[in-house]
Amino acid sequence: MDDHDDQHVDADDSEHLDVDQDEYAEMDDHTDDIHGHEAVEMDRVTSPMQEFSSSQVGIGLAVLVVGLAVAFALPLIAA
């Protein structure tokens, strides 16, 4: 297949793209950590660091029990 398909571009197909190759190589070598904005502290906390209440633990255990019942008990009953 010698024809170039503009809809599907392979990873090694950059010579067929309408890109300035010098600029493309410069972008590829971008190593500094300056991104044009200041880093700000985020209010977001990942799950292992969040506090949780005992009622949330109870809900989680109830979901676990129902999930185990659906996964194991129902197939045994149906068999």
PASEBA-1860 file (N, C-alpha, C; in nm, 3 decimals):
! residues 79
1> MDDHDDQH> 0.085/-0.117/0.000/0.000/0.000/0.000/0.089/0.123/0.000 ~ 0.103/0.187/-0.114/0.192/0.301/-0.129/0.122/0.434/-0.107 ~ -0.010/0.437/-0.114/-0.083/0.562/-0.096/-0.081/0.601/0.051 ~ -0.076/0.731/0.073/-0.074/0.782/0.210/-0.218/0.805/0.255 ~ -0.253/0.751/0.369/-0.386/0.766/0.425/-0.384/0.879/0.527 ~ -0.451/0.991/0.497/-0.450/1.106/0.587/-0.534/1.083/0.713 ~ -0.623/0.987/0.710/-0.708/0.962/0.826/-0.634/0.882/0.934 ~ -0.537/0.802/0.895/-0.465/0.718/0.990/-0.316/0.750/0.981
9> VDADDSEH> -0.261/0.803/1.089/-0.120/0.842/1.091/-0.048/0.751/1.189 ~ 0.056/0.685/1.142/0.136/0.600/1.229/0.231/0.686/1.312 ~ 0.285/0.627/1.417/0.377/0.700/1.504/0.503/0.743/1.430 ~ 0.547/0.664/1.333/0.668/0.698/1.258/0.636/0.769/1.127 ~ 0.518/0.827/1.116/0.471/0.888/0.992/0.484/1.040/0.995 ~ 0.572/1.095/1.079/0.580/1.240/1.097/0.631/1.312/0.973 ~ 0.704/1.244/0.885/0.754/1.312/0.765/0.641/1.346/0.668 ~ 0.525/1.282/0.683/0.411/1.309/0.595/0.318/1.416/0.653
17> LDVDQDEY> 0.340/1.456/0.776/0.255/1.557/0.838/0.300/1.696/0.797 ~ 0.208/1.791/0.804/0.239/1.930/0.771/0.295/1.998/0.896 ~ 0.418/1.958/0.935/0.482/2.008/1.056/0.623/2.051/1.020 ~ 0.664/2.164/1.075/0.802/2.208/1.058/0.891/2.111/1.136 ~ 0.976/2.036/1.066/1.053/1.931/1.129/1.150/1.984/1.235 ~ 1.206/2.105/1.215/1.295/2.162/1.316/1.219/2.194/1.443 ~ 1.100/2.253/1.428/1.017/2.285/1.543/0.970/2.157/1.612 ~ 0.939/2.056/1.534/0.897/1.927/1.589/1.008/1.866/1.674
25> AEMDDHTD> 1.130/1.871/1.626/1.243/1.817/1.701/1.267/1.898/1.828 ~ 1.248/2.030/1.820/1.267/2.115/1.937/1.162/2.083/2.043 ~ 1.038/2.061/2.000/0.933/2.026/2.095/0.961/1.890/2.158 ~ 1.021/1.802/2.082/1.051/1.668/2.131/1.157/1.672/2.240 ~ 1.244/1.774/2.237/1.353/1.785/2.333/1.321/1.878/2.449 ~ 1.195/1.908/2.471/1.152/1.998/2.577/1.184/1.935/2.712 ~ 1.280/1.992/2.785/1.321/1.933/2.912/1.305/2.025/3.031 ~ 1.274/2.152/3.010/1.261/2.240/3.126/1.123/2.222/3.190
33> DIHGHEAV> 1.111/2.267/3.313/0.987/2.250/3.387/0.904/2.377/3.392 ~ 0.929/2.472/3.305/0.854/2.597/3.302/0.733/2.577/3.212 ~ 0.614/2.594/3.268/0.493/2.568/3.192/0.405/2.692/3.179 ~ 0.454/2.807/3.214/0.379/2.930/3.193/0.277/2.961/3.300 ~ 0.278/2.892/3.409/0.186/2.922/3.518/0.253/2.885/3.649 ~ 0.207/2.945/3.754/0.261/2.916/3.886/0.189/2.796/3.945 ~ 0.263/2.712/4.012/0.201/2.598/4.080/0.129/2.649/4.203 ~ 0.007/2.607/4.220/-0.072/2.646/4.337/-0.106/2.520/4.415
41> EMDRVTSP> -0.125/2.539/4.543/-0.164/2.425/4.626/-0.306/2.383/4.591 ~ -0.325/2.256/4.577/-0.456/2.203/4.543/-0.529/2.165/4.672 ~ -0.661/2.181/4.673/-0.741/2.139/4.787/-0.776/1.991/4.779 ~ -0.750/1.930/4.666/-0.786/1.791/4.643/-0.691/1.699/4.722 ~ -0.747/1.595/4.779/-0.670/1.497/4.854/-0.701/1.360/4.796 ~ -0.600/1.279/4.780/-0.624/1.145/4.725/-0.686/1.055/4.831 ~ -0.752/0.952/4.789/-0.833/0.867/4.876/-0.759/0.809/4.996 ~ -0.641/0.753/4.983/-0.579/0.695/5.102/-0.551/0.797/5.213
49> MQEFSSSQ> -0.549/0.923/5.180/-0.518/1.026/5.279/-0.643/1.084/5.342 ~ -0.761/1.055/5.287/-0.883/1.115/5.339/-0.928/1.043/5.465 ~ -0.987/1.120/5.555/-1.047/1.061/5.673/-1.185/1.009/5.637 ~ -1.231/0.906/5.708/-1.365/0.852/5.683/-1.427/0.815/5.817 ~ -1.560/0.816/5.817/-1.633/0.789/5.941/-1.667/0.641/5.951 ~ -1.714/0.601/6.068/-1.751/0.460/6.087/-1.876/0.425/6.007 ~ -1.963/0.522/5.981/-2.080/0.493/5.898/-2.037/0.466/5.753 ~ -1.935/0.535/5.706/-1.885/0.508/5.572/-1.820/0.369/5.565
57> VGIGLAVL> -1.755/0.327/5.673/-1.698/0.192/5.678/-1.811/0.089/5.674 ~ -1.918/0.115/5.747/-2.033/0.024/5.747/-2.096/0.011/5.610 ~ -2.110/0.123/5.540/-2.165/0.119/5.404/-2.073/0.040/5.312 ~ -1.944/0.060/5.326/-1.849/-0.014/5.244/-1.855/-0.164/5.270 ~ -1.868/-0.202/5.397/-1.880/-0.345/5.430/-2.010/-0.403/5.376 ~ -2.120/-0.327/5.383/-2.248/-0.374/5.328/-2.237/-0.395/5.177 ~ -2.172/-0.304/5.108/-2.152/-0.318/4.963/-2.067/-0.441/4.934 ~ -1.965/-0.464/5.016/-1.880/-0.582/5.000/-1.961/-0.710/5.017
65> VVGLAVAF> -2.044/-0.718/5.121/-2.124/-0.838/5.146/-2.221/-0.863/5.031 ~ -2.288/-0.760/4.984/-2.381/-0.776/4.871/-2.305/-0.820/4.747 ~ -2.191/-0.762/4.721/-2.111/-0.800/4.605/-2.065/-0.944/4.611 ~ -2.020/-0.988/4.728/-1.979/-1.128/4.743/-2.097/-1.222/4.729 ~ -2.213/-1.182/4.780/-2.333/-1.266/4.766/-2.372/-1.280/4.619 ~ -2.367/-1.172/4.545/-2.401/-1.177/4.403/-2.298/-1.260/4.327 ~ -2.172/-1.245/4.360/-2.066/-1.313/4.286/-2.058/-1.462/4.317 ~ -2.084/-1.502/4.442/-2.063/-1.642/4.480/-2.191/-1.715/4.519
73> ALPLIAA> -2.277/-1.653/4.598/-2.396/-1.723/4.649/-2.499/-1.746/4.539 ~ -2.528/-1.648/4.458/-2.629/-1.666/4.353/-2.590/-1.775/4.253 ~ -2.466/-1.782/4.206/-2.431/-1.893/4.115/-2.443/-2.030/4.183 ~ -2.412/-2.039/4.313/-2.426/-2.167/4.383/-2.572/-2.206/4.398 ~ -2.657/-2.109/4.425/-2.801/-2.135/4.437/-2.860/-2.174/4.302 ~ -2.816/-2.108/4.197/-2.869/-2.134/4.063/-2.823/-2.269/4.008 ~ -2.713/-2.323/4.060/-2.659/-2.450/4.006/-2.732/-2.571/4.054
END
